[in-house]
Amino acid sequence: PAAHRTFKLDGGGNRFTETADTAPVVRMGGDMASHTTLSSNVVYGEIVLPLTTSAGLSVDDLILLEDDTVEPVGGVTKNNQELLCIQEVVDGTSVEVHDKVRSNQNTGTKAVYLLTPIVGPEVRNFKFEITHPGINDTHYGPCQINFARDAVVENVTTRNSRGEGIYLRYCYDYQVRNCAVFDGFNKASSGNGYGVSIYASRRGDLRRIRSRNTRNGIDFSGCYDASVDGYDIEDCNYGIALAHVIHGGYFRVRHGKIMRIATGGYAVGNSAVTAGLSNPQNHVFRDTIVQDLAYSFDEAADVTNDKPGVWFQSSISNCHAIDIEASYRRGGSISVENAVIVRLEGFALGICVFERIKTEAYYNDGNHGVGWCVHCKLAGSASTLGSDSIGLLVVRDCYNRYGQGVLKGEGLKNVHSQNLTMSFSPGTAIKSLSTAHSVANVVDSTAGVLAVV
């Protein structure tokens, strides 16, 4: 449909079926076209964009920034994309944006696209089911909204989709509420069977989301400023991917539970390992809080590769994990000593807090507790971030019953730990700091033995 028209679809709670994923059942949206370029680099925190020309741009326009940085592993997807809204046209070569730039646009041609969005589309009360998806079907999901403003998807359920169950692309001020995606088809293969997927969008509000047996329960790529409040995710490769193959940031993830994540995945994390976005020397993930997560281990596949509940795979700034609780529900001979509840593979900038991280195994023979509450594993140096920029990591009020320890650190700098508690531990001690990397400025407020492993 043409842009600037409102489309409101109500399925009345009825079931809609398609024999294959060759096209979405519902798809609506506007358009986007190349408009101008940035005349110089812009980085996180800037509010005025230097442009080759601002002609044709107006207050409240939506624009997309994209430089030439590509995915380090696949070399296909652009890593730096960011949707912004113009607050003021300053002059003939610059505009001011709402909020601020949260990405870095500093490689090659820095393109600026102008969106012509559809305004106020709504999709409510649908039940979609793909009855015969095929391995060779195009990657489409049944419900898709593109290039939109004020989009709403509510009370929508999808089953057996080979693509994304619910897919929003290039959307600003969007809502996804009371939605569920079940049984993604062929989810073991990359690009198949996703839950709720959001791409290159901004100012999102996701509430009461359920996902079961999909590749990623909730998947963000290239997104900034989004809230997820209330979620129930089970049997997925990843629970919530905050920056899957494109950088993102500024998330609030609260009040949810996640069960049974596949080998190599995580419950909530900021990138996929294979996307190559995790280098702590050249990327900083910012302004995010993960709070009130109940994470449950179950099958054997759940407890390998450290199996983190919350995984920050890069350096972080103003990122916090609070009230994270993990449990292991099954006994037997499965070792979970390497399992980690919160893992950081980068440097902390600013002040970052890991607080009230708790784990207690149901199987209490003294050998099968969840391994570590917090594991910080650094490699390389923070020289490209600036040595003066290394901030403070606070780890406090953490508890581990039947596990290996509370805080395990390699390469820690500027760390304050307080009120770390173990009980019935087969492991070494409350805190382990490896000598394999430098350890500096560690303030310990915990009574007990400091063990070096």
C-alpha positions as CSV (number, residue, x, y, z in Angstrom):
1,P,0.0,0.0,0.0
2,A,1.0,3.6,-0.4
3,A,2.7,5.3,2.5
4,H,0.9,7.6,5.0
5,R,-2.2,5.5,4.9
6,T,-3.5,3.6,7.8
7,F,-4.3,-0.1,7.5
8,K,-5.9,-2.0,10.4
9,L,-6.4,-5.7,10.0
10,D,-8.4,-7.8,12.6
11,G,-8.5,-11.5,12.1
12,G,-11.3,-12.0,14.7
13,G,-9.2,-14.8,16.3
14,N,-9.7,-17.0,13.3
15,R,-7.1,-19.6,12.0
16,F,-5.5,-18.7,8.6
17,T,-3.5,-21.4,6.9
18,E,-1.0,-21.4,4.0
19,T,0.5,-24.5,2.4
20,A,4.0,-23.0,2.1
21,D,6.2,-20.0,3.1
22,T,6.5,-18.7,-0.4
23,A,5.0,-15.4,0.6
24,P,3.7,-13.8,3.8
25,V,0.0,-14.2,4.6
26,V,0.0,-10.5,5.7
27,R,2.6,-8.0,4.5
28,M,2.3,-4.3,4.5
29,G,4.7,-1.4,4.5
30,G,6.1,1.7,2.9
31,D,9.5,2.2,1.1
32,M,13.0,3.5,1.5
33,A,15.4,5.1,-1.0
34,S,19.0,6.4,-1.0
35,H,19.0,10.2,-0.3
36,T,22.4,11.6,0.7
37,T,25.6,10.6,2.5
38,L,27.4,11.6,5.7
39,S,30.2,14.1,5.0
40,S,32.3,12.8,7.9
41,N,32.3,10.0,10.5
42,V,29.8,10.0,13.3
43,V,30.1,8.0,16.6
44,Y,28.1,7.1,19.6
45,G,26.7,10.1,21.4
46,E,26.5,12.7,18.6
47,I,23.2,14.4,17.9
48,V,24.0,16.5,14.8
49,L,24.7,14.7,11.6
50,P,27.0,16.3,9.0
51,L,25.5,15.7,5.6
52,T,26.6,16.2,2.0
53,T,23.2,18.0,1.7
54,S,20.1,18.2,3.8
55,A,17.9,19.2,0.9
56,G,14.6,17.3,0.8
57,L,14.8,16.4,4.5
58,S,12.2,17.7,7.0
59,V,11.4,17.6,10.7
60,D,10.1,14.2,11.8
61,D,11.5,12.4,8.8
62,L,12.9,8.9,9.4
63,I,16.4,8.2,8.0
64,L,18.6,5.1,8.1
65,L,22.4,5.4,8.5
66,E,24.5,2.6,7.0
67,D,28.3,2.5,6.4
68,D,30.3,-0.2,4.6
69,T,31.2,-2.3,7.6
70,V,30.3,-5.9,6.9
71,E,29.8,-9.0,9.0
72,P,33.3,-10.3,9.9
73,V,32.5,-13.9,9.3
74,G,30.0,-14.1,6.5
75,G,30.9,-10.8,4.9
76,V,27.4,-10.2,3.8
77,T,25.3,-8.3,6.3
78,K,26.1,-4.6,7.0
79,N,27.0,-4.4,10.7
80,N,26.3,-0.7,11.3
81,Q,22.7,0.3,10.6
82,E,20.7,2.7,12.6
83,L,17.2,4.2,12.2
84,L,16.8,7.8,13.4
85,C,14.2,10.5,13.5
86,I,15.0,14.1,12.5
87,Q,14.3,16.6,15.2
88,E,15.6,19.7,13.4
89,V,17.1,20.7,10.0
90,V,19.9,22.8,11.3
91,D,21.2,24.1,7.9
92,G,21.9,23.0,4.4
93,T,24.4,20.4,5.4
94,S,23.3,19.2,8.8
95,V,20.3,17.8,10.8
96,E,19.8,17.2,14.5
97,V,18.2,13.8,15.5
98,H,16.0,12.7,18.4
99,D,17.8,10.8,21.2
100,K,21.4,10.4,19.8
101,V,23.5,8.4,17.5
102,R,24.1,5.0,19.2
103,S,26.2,3.4,16.5
104,N,29.5,4.2,14.8
105,Q,29.4,5.2,11.1
106,N,33.0,5.3,10.1
107,T,33.8,2.9,7.3
108,G,33.7,3.6,3.5
109,T,30.6,5.3,2.1
110,K,28.2,6.4,4.9
111,A,24.9,6.3,3.2
112,V,21.7,8.1,4.4
113,Y,18.4,6.6,3.3
114,L,15.0,8.4,3.6
115,L,12.0,6.3,4.5
116,T,8.5,6.8,3.2
117,P,6.7,4.9,6.0
118,I,3.3,3.5,6.3
119,V,1.7,5.1,9.4
120,G,-0.2,3.3,12.1
121,P,-0.6,-0.2,10.6
122,E,-2.2,-2.7,12.9
123,V,-2.5,-6.5,12.8
124,R,-4.6,-8.0,15.5
125,N,-6.2,-11.3,16.5
126,F,-4.8,-13.7,13.9
127,K,-3.8,-17.4,14.1
128,F,-1.4,-18.3,11.3
129,E,-0.3,-21.8,10.5
130,I,1.9,-23.1,7.6
131,T,0.6,-26.5,6.9
132,H,3.3,-27.9,4.5
133,P,6.5,-25.8,4.6
134,G,9.2,-27.0,2.4
135,I,13.0,-27.0,2.7
136,N,13.3,-25.0,-0.5
137,D,10.6,-22.4,0.3
138,T,11.6,-18.8,0.4
139,H,12.3,-17.5,3.9
140,Y,9.0,-15.8,4.6
141,G,7.0,-15.7,7.7
142,P,3.2,-15.3,7.8
143,C,3.2,-11.7,9.3
144,Q,5.5,-9.0,8.1
145,I,5.5,-5.2,8.4
146,N,8.2,-3.1,6.7
147,F,9.1,0.6,6.7
148,A,6.4,1.7,9.2
149,R,5.7,4.1,12.0
150,D,3.5,3.3,15.0
151,A,3.0,-0.3,13.9
152,V,1.1,-2.6,16.2
153,V,1.0,-6.4,16.2
154,E,-1.2,-7.8,18.9
155,N,-2.8,-11.2,19.8
156,V,-1.1,-13.0,16.9
157,T,-0.1,-16.7,17.0
158,T,2.0,-18.4,14.3
159,R,2.9,-22.1,13.9
160,N,5.3,-24.1,11.7
161,S,6.8,-21.1,9.9
162,R,10.1,-21.6,8.0
163,G,10.8,-17.9,8.2
164,E,10.2,-15.4,11.0
165,G,6.9,-16.0,12.8
166,I,6.4,-12.2,13.3
167,Y,8.8,-9.9,11.4
168,L,9.1,-6.1,11.6
169,R,11.7,-4.3,9.5
170,Y,12.7,-0.6,9.6
171,C,9.9,0.3,12.1
172,Y,9.9,3.3,14.4
173,D,7.7,3.4,17.5
174,Y,6.4,-0.2,17.2
175,Q,4.5,-2.5,19.5
176,V,4.3,-6.3,19.6
177,R,2.0,-7.5,22.4
178,N,0.5,-10.8,23.6
179,C,2.0,-12.8,20.7
180,A,3.3,-16.3,20.4
181,V,5.4,-18.3,17.9
182,F,5.5,-22.1,18.1
183,D,7.4,-24.8,16.3
184,G,9.6,-23.0,13.8
185,F,10.2,-25.3,10.8
186,N,13.7,-26.6,10.2
187,K,15.1,-24.4,13.0
188,A,18.4,-26.3,13.1
189,S,19.4,-24.6,9.8
190,S,20.6,-21.0,9.8
191,G,17.9,-18.5,8.8
192,N,15.0,-20.9,9.5
193,G,12.2,-21.0,12.1
194,Y,12.6,-17.8,14.0
195,G,10.2,-16.4,16.6
196,V,9.6,-12.7,16.8
197,S,12.3,-10.9,14.7
198,I,13.0,-7.2,14.6
199,Y,15.4,-5.7,12.1
200,A,16.9,-2.2,11.9
201,S,14.2,-0.6,14.0
202,R,13.9,1.8,16.9
203,R,11.7,2.6,19.9
204,G,10.1,-0.8,20.4
205,D,7.8,-2.1,23.0
206,L,7.4,-5.9,23.3
207,R,5.2,-7.4,26.0
208,R,3.9,-10.8,26.9
209,I,5.8,-12.7,24.2
210,R,5.9,-16.6,24.1
211,S,8.2,-18.6,21.9
212,R,8.6,-22.4,21.9
213,N,10.7,-24.6,19.7
214,T,12.1,-21.8,17.4
215,R,15.6,-20.9,16.4
216,N,15.7,-17.6,18.3
217,G,12.8,-16.8,20.6
218,I,13.2,-13.1,20.1
219,D,15.7,-11.8,17.7
220,F,17.0,-8.2,17.2
221,S,19.4,-7.1,14.5
222,G,20.5,-3.5,14.1
223,C,18.0,-2.3,16.7
224,Y,18.2,0.5,19.3
225,D,15.9,1.6,22.1
226,A,13.7,-1.4,22.7
227,S,11.9,-2.9,25.8
228,V,11.0,-6.5,26.3
229,D,8.7,-6.9,29.3
230,G,7.2,-10.3,30.1
231,Y,8.4,-13.3,28.1
232,D,8.2,-17.1,28.2
233,I,10.8,-18.9,25.9
234,E,11.4,-22.6,25.7
235,D,13.4,-25.0,23.5
236,C,15.2,-22.5,21.3
237,N,18.8,-22.1,20.0
238,Y,19.0,-18.7,21.6
239,G,16.5,-17.1,23.9
240,I,16.7,-13.4,23.2
241,A,19.4,-12.2,20.8
242,L,19.9,-8.5,21.3
243,A,22.3,-7.9,18.4
244,H,22.3,-11.0,16.3
245,V,24.3,-10.1,13.1
246,I,24.2,-6.3,13.3
247,H,25.3,-4.1,16.2
248,G,22.6,-2.7,18.4
249,G,22.1,-1.3,21.9
250,Y,19.9,0.4,24.5
251,F,17.7,-2.5,25.6
252,R,15.5,-3.1,28.7
253,V,14.8,-6.8,29.1
254,R,12.7,-7.6,32.2
255,H,10.4,-10.2,33.8
256,G,10.8,-13.5,32.0
257,K,11.7,-17.1,32.1
258,I,13.7,-19.2,29.7
259,M,14.1,-23.0,29.6
260,R,16.3,-25.4,27.6
261,I,18.6,-23.6,25.2
262,A,20.5,-25.6,22.6
263,T,24.3,-26.2,22.8
264,G,26.3,-23.1,22.1
265,G,23.4,-20.7,22.7
266,Y,22.4,-18.4,25.6
267,A,19.3,-17.2,27.3
268,V,19.9,-13.5,26.7
269,G,22.9,-12.1,24.8
270,N,24.2,-9.3,22.7
271,S,25.5,-11.2,19.6
272,A,25.8,-14.6,18.0
273,V,29.3,-16.1,18.3
274,T,29.5,-17.0,14.6
275,A,28.6,-13.4,13.5
276,G,32.0,-12.3,14.6
277,L,30.7,-9.2,16.5
278,S,32.3,-10.1,19.8
279,N,35.8,-8.6,19.6
280,P,36.2,-6.7,22.9
281,Q,38.9,-4.5,21.4
282,N,36.7,-2.9,18.7
283,H,33.1,-3.0,19.8
284,V,31.3,-1.7,22.9
285,F,27.7,-2.8,23.7
286,R,25.9,-0.1,25.6
287,D,23.1,1.0,27.8
288,T,21.3,-2.3,28.5
289,I,19.7,-3.9,31.5
290,V,18.6,-7.5,31.9
291,Q,16.6,-7.9,35.0
292,D,14.4,-10.6,36.6
293,L,15.2,-13.6,34.5
294,A,14.5,-17.2,35.7
295,Y,16.7,-19.6,33.6
296,S,16.4,-23.3,33.9
297,F,18.8,-26.0,32.6
298,D,17.4,-29.4,31.7
299,E,18.7,-31.6,29.0
300,A,22.3,-32.7,28.5
301,A,22.8,-30.3,25.7
302,D,22.0,-27.5,28.1
303,V,25.2,-27.7,30.0
304,T,28.1,-27.6,27.6
305,N,30.1,-24.6,26.3
306,D,29.6,-22.7,29.5
307,K,25.9,-22.3,28.6
308,P,25.5,-18.7,29.9
309,G,22.2,-17.3,31.1
310,V,23.3,-13.7,30.2
311,W,26.2,-13.4,27.8
312,F,27.9,-10.1,26.9
313,Q,30.2,-11.1,24.1
314,S,32.1,-7.8,23.8
315,S,33.1,-4.9,25.9
316,I,30.2,-3.2,27.7
317,S,29.3,0.3,29.0
318,N,26.4,1.0,31.3
319,C,25.2,-2.6,31.1
320,H,23.7,-4.4,34.0
321,A,22.4,-7.9,34.9
322,I,20.2,-7.9,38.0
323,D,18.1,-10.6,39.7
324,I,19.2,-13.5,37.4
325,E,18.4,-16.9,38.9
326,A,19.3,-20.2,37.4
327,S,18.5,-23.8,38.3
328,Y,19.4,-27.3,37.0
329,R,16.4,-29.6,37.1
330,R,17.8,-33.0,36.4
331,G,20.3,-35.2,38.1
332,G,22.4,-38.1,36.9
333,S,26.0,-38.0,35.6
334,I,25.7,-34.7,33.7
335,S,28.4,-32.3,34.7
336,V,27.4,-28.6,34.8
337,E,30.5,-27.3,36.5
338,N,31.3,-25.1,33.5
339,A,27.8,-23.6,33.3
340,V,27.8,-19.8,33.8
341,I,24.9,-17.6,34.8
342,V,26.4,-14.3,33.6
343,R,29.4,-14.1,31.3
344,L,31.4,-11.1,30.1
345,E,33.9,-11.4,27.3
346,G,35.2,-7.9,27.2
347,F,36.0,-4.8,29.3
348,A,33.7,-2.9,31.5
349,L,33.5,0.8,30.7
350,G,31.6,3.3,32.9
351,I,29.9,1.5,35.8
352,C,28.5,-2.0,35.1
353,V,26.6,-3.9,37.8
354,F,26.1,-7.7,38.1
355,E,23.8,-8.0,41.1
356,R,21.8,-10.7,42.8
357,I,22.9,-13.5,40.5
358,K,21.7,-16.7,42.2
359,T,21.8,-20.4,41.4
360,E,20.6,-23.5,43.2
361,A,20.6,-27.0,41.8
362,Y,17.7,-29.3,42.6
363,Y,20.0,-32.3,42.4
364,N,22.0,-31.9,45.5
365,D,24.6,-34.7,45.7
366,G,27.3,-32.0,46.1
367,N,28.7,-32.5,42.5
368,H,26.0,-31.2,40.2
369,G,25.4,-27.6,41.0
370,V,25.6,-24.9,38.3
371,G,29.2,-23.9,38.0
372,W,29.7,-20.1,38.3
373,C,27.4,-17.1,39.0
374,V,29.7,-14.7,37.1
375,H,32.6,-15.4,34.7
376,C,34.6,-12.6,33.2
377,K,37.0,-13.9,30.5
378,L,39.0,-11.3,28.7
379,A,41.5,-11.7,25.9
380,G,43.8,-9.1,24.3
381,S,44.0,-5.5,25.4
382,A,41.7,-2.5,25.7
383,S,44.3,-0.2,24.1
384,T,42.0,0.7,21.2
385,L,39.3,1.7,23.6
386,G,41.7,3.9,25.5
387,S,43.4,2.8,28.7
388,D,41.7,5.6,30.7
389,S,38.3,4.4,29.6
390,I,38.3,1.2,31.6
391,G,35.5,1.6,34.2
392,L,34.2,-0.3,37.2
393,L,32.6,-3.7,37.3
394,V,30.5,-4.2,40.5
395,V,29.6,-7.8,41.4
396,R,27.5,-8.0,44.6
397,D,24.9,-10.0,46.5
398,C,25.5,-13.3,44.6
399,Y,24.8,-16.8,45.8
400,N,25.7,-20.3,44.6
401,R,24.5,-23.5,46.2
402,Y,26.2,-26.8,45.1
403,G,28.2,-25.1,42.4
404,Q,31.8,-24.3,41.7
405,G,32.0,-20.7,42.7
406,V,30.5,-17.2,42.6
407,L,33.1,-15.1,40.6
408,K,35.7,-16.4,38.2
409,G,37.9,-13.8,36.6
410,E,40.6,-13.7,34.0
411,G,42.0,-10.3,33.1
412,L,39.9,-8.4,35.6
413,K,40.5,-4.7,36.2
414,N,38.7,-2.3,38.4
415,V,36.4,-4.8,40.0
416,H,34.5,-4.4,43.3
417,S,32.9,-7.5,44.8
418,Q,30.7,-7.6,47.8
419,N,28.5,-10.2,49.6
420,L,29.4,-13.3,47.6
421,T,28.1,-16.5,49.2
422,M,28.7,-20.2,48.6
423,S,27.1,-23.2,50.3
424,F,27.7,-27.0,49.9
425,S,30.4,-26.2,47.3
426,P,32.6,-28.9,45.7
427,G,34.6,-26.1,44.1
428,T,37.6,-24.1,45.2
429,A,36.3,-21.0,46.9
430,I,34.1,-18.0,46.7
431,K,36.3,-16.2,44.2
432,S,38.8,-17.4,41.7
433,L,41.1,-15.0,39.8
434,S,43.2,-16.5,37.1
435,T,46.9,-15.6,36.9
436,A,46.8,-16.2,33.2
437,H,45.8,-12.6,32.6
438,S,46.5,-9.4,34.5
439,V,44.5,-8.7,37.7
440,A,44.5,-5.2,38.9
441,N,42.5,-2.9,41.3
442,V,40.3,-5.7,42.7
443,V,38.6,-4.6,45.9
444,D,37.2,-7.6,47.9
445,S,34.6,-7.0,50.5
446,T,33.7,-10.6,50.9
447,A,34.8,-12.6,54.0
448,G,36.5,-15.8,53.0
449,V,39.4,-17.2,51.1
450,L,40.6,-15.7,47.9
451,A,41.7,-18.6,45.7
452,V,43.9,-18.3,42.7
453,V,43.4,-21.0,40.0
